[in-house]
Amino acid sequence: MGTEDEMWSIGELAERAGVSVKAVRYYSEQGLLPEGGRTGGGHRRYGPGALERLRAIRALRALEVPVTDVGPVLDQGAVWEDVVARRLDEVERRMTALRWHEASLRLLQSAPAAERAERLRLLGGLAAPPDTTVLARFWRRTLPVRFPARLAAAVVDAAVPQPPADPTPAQVLAYARLHALIATAPAPTVHLADVPHRPSALYTGLAEAYELAAADHDEALDRFVAAYADALDTRDTPSFRRRLAGLLVQGADPLIGRYWQLVGELRAPSAGPTMGAVHGRMCLALKRDVVPSAQLAPDGPVRAWGE
């Protein structure tokens, strides 16, 4: 415990550590700062080791490590990495929120007077950073009943864009419009809703076709058509391709097209095409395959799901 000369009062310890007496008393009462003894009058006394510990406590609290974690960090080295990792996660979440706030303010700062009310309305319905729950719920509504959970999770993961950690004002606007679009949207048109088919075969095959198309493989169109043929229990023939082209046009939903347009505005160019854009390319390739080139308008729109 040391001699009396090596012991400090609570005020002396506080002065040496650069903290308040109230803080020393609080940490002592929390069991974080062991006392070296008491005077005959009952006043706390602290040894030199308390100074180093108090400085460590102050450093951890300055980093906003919770009081409940300070003791384990100092006394149990094994929890050090976990506590620091948690704090880093919390700080990153706060920084992401601040980046969204900054980009939102810049979006308002640059807004023409005629657009300020609309942008305020859009931003008012958006958390910072946004929550993807509404988007995920929307896509789950498009999937058939009794759809395999693993496949449903894969579809939702591919269709729901993650909010960028450091958004531009344009990305904030795109995400706000996307969120508003889905929040008030009616039930979307379910793919091939009126045609008996095997959804699992369709979505599994489409995922493979999209992957090939994104990599510009020549087999992409064949795999795209095969996905529908497998789902409809038929074969890939010229007649089926003509029928499929008609089904895709009939099943087009403008809401889905707008969704993918906004996702495209939200994504960084380096992220590559969206799933909807790839689907649109496949629909265009199919149309070119079944319609004589002389009948194709050079720049005409392709009305298809995900355009």
C-alpha positions, 0 to 999 in steps of 0.5 A, spaced: 500 500 500 505 504 500 507 509 506 503 515 508 508 520 504 506 516 497 499 517 498 494 522 495 488 525 497 482 525 492 484 532 490 491 531 489 489 525 485 484 529 481 489 535 480 495 530 477 490 527 473 487 533 470 480 531 472 475 533 477 474 531 484 467 529 482 470 524 477 475 521 481 469 520 486 464 517 481 470 512 478 471 510 485 464 509 487 463 505 480 469 500 483 474 502 477 479 506 481 481 502 488 482 506 494 489 505 497 486 506 504 483 512 508 485 517 513 483 517 520 477 521 518 475 517 513 478 521 507 480 517 501 487 516 499 490 513 493 497 510 491 501 512 485 498 506 481 491 510 481 494 516 477 496 511 471 489 507 472 485 514 472 489 516 466 487 510 462 480 511 464 479 518 462 482 516 455 477 510 454 471 515 456 474 520 452 473 515 446 466 514 449 467 507 451 461 506 456 463 506 463 460 498 464 466 496 459 472 500 462 473 495 468 473 489 463 478 493 458 483 495 464 482 488 468 481 483 462 485 484 456 481 479 452 475 483 451 480 489 449 479 487 441 471 486 442 470 493 446 474 497 441 471 493 435 464 495 437 466 503 438 469 503 431 462 500 429 458 505 432 463 511 430 462 509 423 455 509 423 455 516 426 459 518 421 455 515 415 449 519 418 453 525 418 455 524 411 448 523 409 446 529 413 451 533 409 449 531 402 442 532 404 443 539 406 447 540 400 441 538 396 437 543 399 442 548 398 443 547 391 435 546 390 432 551 385 426 555 389 421 551 385 424 544 387 425 546 395 418 544 397 418 537 394 426 535 396 424 537 403 418 532 403 422 527 400 427 528 405 422 528 411 420 521 409 428 518 409 432 516 415 439 518 415 442 513 413 436 510 410 433 503 412 432 498 407 426 495 410 421 498 406 425 496 399 426 489 402 418 488 403 416 491 397 420 485 393 418 480 398 411 482 395 413 480 388 415 473 390 410 467 389 407 464 396 411 458 398 417 461 395 424 458 398 427 462 403 434 461 401 432 463 394 428 469 396 433 472 400 438 472 394 433 475 390 432 481 395 439 482 396 440 483 389 434 487 388 435 492 394 441 497 393 445 498 400 445 506 401 452 508 400 456 510 406 458 517 403 453 519 398 453 525 393 447 530 393 444 526 387 445 519 390 441 522 396 435 525 391 435 518 388 434 514 394 429 519 397 425 518 390 426 511 390 423 510 398 417 515 396 416 511 390 416 504 394 412 507 400 406 509 396 406 503 391 401 499 390 402 491 389 407 490 384 405 486 378 408 479 379 412 476 374 408 471 370 403 471 375 397 469 370 401 463 367 402 457 371 410 456 372 415 453 377 418 460 380 424 457 383 426 454 376 425 461 373 429 465 378 435 460 379 435 460 371 435 468 371 440 469 376 445 465 372 443 468 365 444 475 368 451 473 371 453 471 364 450 477 361 453 482 365 460 478 363 458 479 356 458 472 355 454 469 348 450 464 352 447 469 356 440 469 351 440 462 351 440 461 358 435 467 359 430 463 354 432 456 358 430 459 364 423 461 362 422 454 358 424 450 364 419 454 368 414 453 363 416 446 362 417 446 355 423 447 350 426 453 347 424 453 340 423 459 335 415 459 337 417 459 344 421 465 343 416 469 340 411 467 345 416 469 350 417 476 347 410 477 348 409 475 355 415 479 357 411 485 354 405 484 357 408 483 364 412 489 364 410 494 370 412 501 369 413 501 377 419 496 376 422 500 370 422 506 374 425 503 380 431 500 376 432 507 373 433 510 380 437 504 382 441 506 376 442 513 378 444 511 385 449 506 384 456 508 382 458 507 375 464 502 377 458 497 380 456 495 373 449 494 371 443 493 375 439 487 375 433 491 372 438 493 366 441 486 365 434 484 364 432 489 359 438 488 355 436 480 355 429 482 353 431 487 347 436 481 345 430 476 345 426 481 341 431 482 336 432 475 335 424 474 334 423 480 330 426 481 323 431 487 323 427 491 318 421 491 323 425 494 329 425 501 330 432 503 331 431 507 337 425 505 340 423 503 347 423 496 349 417 495 354 420 489 359 420 488 366 426 491 369 427 496 363 
